[in-house]
Amino acid sequence: MGDNGFMFGEHGLIDKRTAYEESMRVPMLARCPSLFTPGSQVDAAVANIDIAPTMLAAAGLQPPAHMAGSDMLPIARDKAAPWRKELLYEYYWERNFPQTPTVHAIREDRYKYMHFHGIWDLDELYDLAADPHENDNLLARPGHEDLAERLSGKLFTLLEQTDGMQIPLSADAGYRANLRKPGAAEQAPFPPGFFQPPARRSR
């Protein structure tokens, strides 16, 4: 199993901390002829949290009740076996890697919805079947409001259920945020919609 995906220019980015497919997908090969058919391929979305429960099951052991993830052996034997309908992706902003904001995503077999914490102008919704390289953000196209609402609701329900609403804070790792050049462009203004009109006084 690989450590992580990595982008080399896809989406104009580099690194491994985003919810795009190039970043979050990881190759995995397994060999155990006594447990599943050699040469078989599983297309369902499995995750790194599934590795430990699968290894324990292969050894004939039960995972502890608190352990996240699921045993993958049933879907390795039978693609029609019951499996999760979605995968939750979480990344929390790190000062050492400021180019990637906190992002939460929900990935189903067909659709993926990304929510960026602290960024006011852009979330993303992709049809992975029609657009596997995630180039066409459906949130920019009218007619996908119900789909976005459904996935957003599911995303925040999962975050609530898994204590994901508590944003971690990590300590500084040595450098100071003094990178703005005195002669460079000024910070961009907030959009007008961010400001409330002054309250009217009754006479």
N, C-alpha and C positions, 0 to 999 in steps of 0.2 A: 504494500500500500504506500502510495506517495505521501509526503508530508503535507503538501498543500498545492493548490493551483497557483498560477502566477501569470500576470499580464505583462506583455512586452509590446505595449502600444495600442492594444485593443481599447476602444472607447477613449483613446487619447491618454491612457493612464499606464502606470507601471506599479507593480506591487501585488499584494495578495489579500488585501483587507477589504475588498468590496464584495457585493452580493451578485456580481455578474458571473455568468457560468464559467468563464475562463479562470476566475479566482476561486470559486467555491467548489468546483468539481475536482475530484481526486481519483486517479486510477487505482483499482484494486484487483488483484488476482488471488485466487485461492485454489488449493489442490487438496482434496480429501475424497478419494474415490469411494470410500465406505459411506460417505454422507450425502453426496450428490453426484450427478452425472458429469463426467469429464466433458469439457467443451461447451457446457451450457453457459448462457449469458443472462444476467438479471438486469432489467432496465428500470426497475423501481428505484425510487430515491432512498438510498440508505445513507447513513451518516456515521461519523467517527464514534458517536456515542453507542452505536450498535456493535462495535467490535468486541468489547468486554463481555456483554451478555452472550454473544455468539460463541466466543471461546469457552466460556463456562458451560454452555449447553453442549458443545462438542465434547467436553470432558465429563459430561453426565452430571453437572452440578447446577443448582439453581442460583440465579443472581440475587443479591440482597434486595429487599423490597425498595430501598431508597435509590437504587441504581437506575439512572436514565438509560434510554435506549431499548432495543428489542432484539431478540434472537433472529438472525437472518436465515437460519437453516431451512425453515419451512418454505420461503420463497425461492431458495436455491434449488429445492427439490421440485417445487410446483409453482409456476408463475401466477397461477390463479389463487394461491393461498392468500388469506386476508393480510393486509398490510396498511400502514398509515396512508392517509390521503394527502398529507402535506408535510412540509419540513420547515421548521423555524430557523431563521438565520439571525444571529446577533453579533454585532461588532460595536464596541464602545471606544470612542475617540481616545487616542493616546497623544500626549504632547510631543513625543519623539517622532510621530508620523502624522503631522498636522494636515497632510493632503487628503486624508480620508476621514469624513465626519462619522459620528455615531449613526449606524444604519441598522434597521431591522427589516427583515424581509420574510415573506411567506411564499414558499415555492410549492405549487401543486404540480401534477404531471404535465399540465398544459400551460398554466398561467403563473406568473410571478409578479408580486407587488412589492416594491421597495419604499420604505419610509425613512427619510433622512431627518434626524433630530437636530433642530437648530438651524435648518435651512428652510427659508420661507417660500421659495419659488419653485421647487422641483421635487416631486415624487415620481416614481416610474412604475409602469405597468406593461408587461410584455406577454405576448402569445408565443410561447416557446415552440409550438408546433409550426406555426407559420413564419416565425421570425427567430430562429435558433441563435442568431448572433446578437440579438437584442439591440437592433438598430432603430426600431419604430416604437417609440413610447406612446402607447395607446391613450394615456391621459391627455395627450395633446389633441386627440380626435374625439369629437362629440359622438355620443352613442355608447360609451363605455362606463358611464357613471354608476350604474347598478353593479357592474362587475367590480369596479374599484371599491365601492361601498361594502360589498360582501367580503372582499379580501382584507380590507382595512379592519373591518369588524372581527374577522377571524384572527388576524394578526394580534390585535390588542387583547382579545380574549386569551390567546395562548400566552402572551406576555404577563397578563394578570395571573394566570394559573401557575406560571413557573417563576414568579417573583422577578420577572424581567423588567418591571417598571422602576426598580431601584437602580439608578445610574451609578456605576462604580466610579470612584475617583482614585487615580493612581498618583503617587508622588512624582515630582519633577526628577528627571534623570540627568541633570547636570548643566543644561544650558538655559540661558535667559531668553525671553521672547522680546528681543530688541532688534528684529530683522527689518523693520520698516526704514527705508532710506529717507533722510530728511528732504532731499530734492525730488522725490518720486511723487506720483499722483496721489491725490487725497483719497481718503476712504469714500466709498460710494454712499450716497444718501439713502435713507430708508424710503420705501415707496409711500406715497400719500395715504394709502389705505391703512397704514400702521398707526396713524395719528387720529385721535378722536376729536371732533369739533368741540369747542368750548361750550360748556353747559349754559343754556339761556336762563337768565334770572327773571323770575316772575315779579311783576310790579304790584 
